[in-house]
Amino acid sequence: MTTNEPVPGEEYETLYIRLQQIVEQLETGDLPLARALALYEEGVATAEACQRLLDQAALRVRTLMGDQSPAAAEADV
């Protein structure tokens, strides 16, 4: 694991706040290229971690609902 990778177990909210901070820093446009690239790489890793957490949460919801997706719910009607 590199220093730019999110720590396993961090909450979605913490990762999302960090992603917002990265975006704000990159949007200033006054960063040296090396720093901007490092922030971009961290942002990509953080966004991927956020997406994984969202996917896991969606899977848990589907599991709790008995996999009643909207398409499956309409088929029951």
Backbone torsions as a table, in degrees:
resi	resn	phi	psi	omega
1	MET	NA	131.2	176.6
2	THR	-85.9	169.2	-178.7
3	THR	-68.7	-17.1	-179.2
4	ASN	-87.3	-10.2	-178.4
5	GLU	-80.1	140.7	177.0
6	PRO	-62.3	146.7	178.6
7	VAL	-73.5	130.7	178.2
8	PRO	-57.1	141.8	178.4
9	GLY	91.8	-7.9	177.5
10	GLU	-66.0	146.2	-179.2
11	GLU	-75.0	153.5	179.2
12	TYR	-54.5	-44.6	-176.1
13	GLU	-60.8	-41.6	178.8
14	THR	-63.1	-44.7	179.2
15	LEU	-64.7	-40.4	-179.1
16	TYR	-65.1	-41.0	177.4
17	ILE	-61.5	-43.1	178.9
18	ARG	-63.1	-40.5	178.6
19	LEU	-61.3	-41.5	177.1
20	GLN	-61.9	-40.6	178.9
21	GLN	-63.4	-41.8	179.1
22	ILE	-62.2	-45.8	179.7
23	VAL	-60.2	-45.2	179.5
24	GLU	-59.3	-43.2	179.7
25	GLN	-65.2	-42.1	-179.7
26	LEU	-67.9	-33.5	-178.9
27	GLU	-70.6	-17.8	178.4
28	THR	-65.2	-33.2	176.3
29	GLY	75.8	3.0	-177.6
30	ASP	-110.2	28.1	179.5
31	LEU	-94.1	147.8	171.3
32	PRO	-62.7	151.8	-175.7
33	LEU	-55.1	-45.1	-177.9
34	ALA	-62.0	-40.9	179.7
35	ARG	-68.7	-41.8	179.0
36	ALA	-61.9	-41.4	179.3
37	LEU	-65.6	-42.6	178.5
38	ALA	-62.6	-42.0	178.0
39	LEU	-65.5	-40.3	178.4
40	TYR	-60.9	-45.7	178.8
41	GLU	-61.3	-42.6	177.4
42	GLU	-63.2	-39.8	179.0
43	GLY	-62.8	-42.7	178.3
44	VAL	-62.6	-45.9	179.6
45	ALA	-63.5	-39.6	-179.8
46	THR	-68.3	-42.6	178.0
47	ALA	-62.6	-40.1	178.0
48	GLU	-64.7	-39.7	178.1
49	ALA	-64.8	-40.8	176.8
50	CYS	-60.8	-44.2	-179.1
51	GLN	-63.8	-40.6	177.4
52	ARG	-60.9	-43.4	179.3
53	LEU	-64.2	-40.5	177.5
54	LEU	-64.7	-41.1	178.1
55	ASP	-62.7	-42.0	178.3
56	GLN	-64.0	-41.2	179.0
57	ALA	-64.7	-42.2	178.8
58	ALA	-62.5	-40.1	178.1
59	LEU	-63.6	-41.3	178.4
60	ARG	-63.1	-41.5	179.1
61	VAL	-63.3	-46.3	178.8
62	ARG	-60.7	-40.0	178.9
63	THR	-64.1	-44.7	-179.7
64	LEU	-65.7	-31.2	-179.5
65	MET	-87.2	3.6	-178.8
66	GLY	71.7	32.1	179.5
67	ASP	57.9	40.8	177.1
68	GLN	-88.5	72.3	175.1
69	SER	-66.9	161.2	178.9
70	PRO	-53.9	-38.9	179.1
71	ALA	-66.2	-40.8	179.4
72	ALA	-68.6	-37.3	179.3
73	ALA	-65.6	-39.3	178.9
74	GLU	-67.4	-33.4	179.9
75	ALA	-67.7	-25.9	179.4
76	ASP	-75.3	-16.6	-175.3
77	VAL	-75.1	NA	NA
